[in-house]
């Protein structure tokens, strides 16, 4: 009888997608800080442009 690899007594082989450690699931800290800074700076710049166009449209 050919083996099907479903014998419950044999340990399972490593799967094609092994579990990643918790460190591999997280983004690097520097990347998170840079992303946050870019988001804040981008919103501030967009707010400044909005203010410029709002004030410029009043004249």
Secondary structure, DSSP 8 states (H G I E B T S, - for coil): ----S--TTS-----SS----HHHHS--HHHHHHHHHHHHHHHHHHHHHHHHHHHHHT-
